[in-house]
Amino acid sequence: MNATESRDSRWISRWGACLFVGLQYLLPQHLLSLLMYRLARVEAAPFKGWMIRAYVRLVGVDLSQAAEPDLAAYPHLAALFTRTLRPNARPLDPDPAAVLSPVDGTISQIGTIVDGRIIQAKGHDYSVSDLLGDGSDAHHLFDGGRFATIYLSPRDYHRIHMPLAGDLAEMTYLGGRLFSVNRMTAQRVPWLFARNERVLCLFGTAAGPMALVLVGAIFVGGIETVWEGEVAPARFGLRCRRWHYTDRSRRVHLGRGEEMGHFNLGSTIVLLFPPGALTWAPALAAGRTVQLGQRIGTLG
């Protein structure tokens, strides 16, 4: 490819990306996501079988480590999205000081929270307070702390696990838009993760407070936690709802590596720690893939 062809290719790619992102502002994001939610739960044998096979081919799902590798055994497409893995398919780093990756995915950004702001992509950042919602004072806990944003593609394992053992303090549902959360959109939609629908889970851990933010996206038909079940999509047009778990009768304790929830289809998580709690693994950077149970940081 000569210099002119290369320049034209970049121009087409840039304008194609702008068109892709621009259309998302116009699309009925919640309606499309609701349709996907329902389609993914169709159990009629010929149709669900076709959807599952087409999806596996289209996105390249690897079932070699799935607890159930037989496509015919899944009652609907949503069950394939939330498939479990074989025992020991994702061994946990044995060092008790290791902070584990909570998911299979790709690092979008990782680093330090500076002046209360998180890097989203080159030229874009957003505030921790916006991410956690106006009604939360928790953003003060993370000033000068560490963050990691991990993207789950449609082919990835969609269950989310605990980086550290912890006690749940509160959970907050925050309504919002449903932009795609892939790299192309993150580079072009300001404050993306702070404007999309999301579920904030705040834990107390040996390292201090830890926030695990589950960010929704277009066609993501649900966010569920193991203690409350389906949290999103919210019913009755809710914009915000907060649950507290400090009462002993409602105590939720989850062990290191234990499942805490799952997405339907794929999305992004944002992980927050307070200052001095950990150091990120030096090899991690934007674009690096991680697997559940892998060490992504070290306490202290």
Secondary structure, DSSP 8 states (H G I E B T S, - for coil): --HHHHHHHHHHHHHHHHHHHHHHHHS-HHHHHHHHHHHTT---HHHHHHHHHHHHHHHT---TTBS---GGG-SSHHHHHT--B-TTSS-----TTEEE-SSSEEEEEEEE-BTTEEEEETTEEEEHHHHH-TT--GGGGGTT-EEEEEE--TTS--EEE-SS-EEEEEEEEE--B----SHHHHTTSTTHHHHB-EEEEEEEETTEEEEEEEE--TT---EEETTTEEEES-STT-SEEEEE--SGGG--EE-TT-EEEEESS--EEEEEE-TTSEEE-TT--TT-EE-TT-EEEEE-
